[in-house]
């Protein structure tokens, strides 16, 4: 297995396994590791859920996580959280797990590669119109592109594209810069200092996961907003 | 001056300038944002959660300009297409 070099700015360039035309790079391998960890971990925890007074500590942690995400979603979108919970929760948990696992030596975060973050941002890009159309209908959704005037149409479309790009590059740049700065500092001041910056990297990783999820929620919320005066009942029967 | 040394020199200087200039603007912006968020938390401690969340989202927005500069300088240093082209042409 190859480790990452300082010259390689993304784990895409590190080849983990090669067999004829099948090439596995580190990004794919570690994405699978994170996926397996999340799936097996939550399966193990939710296998024995209890509603009694005494619950296991893992169930407690999971409940805190889920209710925390739910509260945030309903606070931001002012709608029922249940509808957006699977998508936003998955984004947050996946990115947070990717970034926090950097404490394990030899691990390279998949979010330090532009392909992973671009894929996540494209998911957000596609889900925004889907949620918007599902809630408001096709006509009402398309109408918001010409909202102030028709002349705003190209700017609205450009805004949609550029925020997707920003979402991808922001996450990639933050995580990649964290690991690169640690690698550069190892060459300059090898003691203690890289550890402190790695701690800072963990903090930024968690904040970036939060920001990615919040921004995705904000975009979806702005696409699904309904004027409350015109139809007050619609919010309740969602 | 040969093209290899010229491209190397230009890349390194540009990478340094990119990150130097690109750090100034976001630093001022983030400082102002944090300062006004702190004073509004001091005025209205009850709204702390909303202010903090908006601050984080806003900081991420501001910071992304610095991150773009950082990515450009990283590409210039480690994945420079012109450098690769010159090296492959020289071989």
Boltz contact constraints between the chains, C-beta under 6 A:
constraints:
  - contact:
      token1: [A, 7]
      token2: [B, 78]
      max_distance: 6.0
  - contact:
      token1: [A, 9]
      token2: [B, 74]
      max_distance: 6.0
  - contact:
      token1: [A, 9]
      token2: [B, 78]
      max_distance: 6.0
  - contact:
      token1: [A, 9]
      token2: [B, 79]
      max_distance: 6.0
  - contact:
      token1: [A, 166]
      token2: [B, 64]
      max_distance: 6.0
  - contact:
      token1: [A, 170]
      token2: [B, 64]
      max_distance: 6.0
  - contact:
      token1: [A, 170]
      token2: [B, 67]
      max_distance: 6.0
  - contact:
      token1: [A, 173]
      token2: [B, 67]
      max_distance: 6.0
  - contact:
      token1: [A, 173]
      token2: [B, 70]
      max_distance: 6.0
  - contact:
      token1: [A, 173]
      token2: [B, 71]
      max_distance: 6.0
  - contact:
      token1: [A, 177]
      token2: [B, 70]
      max_distance: 6.0
  - contact:
      token1: [A, 211]
      token2: [B, 60]
      max_distance: 6.0
  - contact:
      token1: [A, 214]
      token2: [B, 57]
      max_distance: 6.0
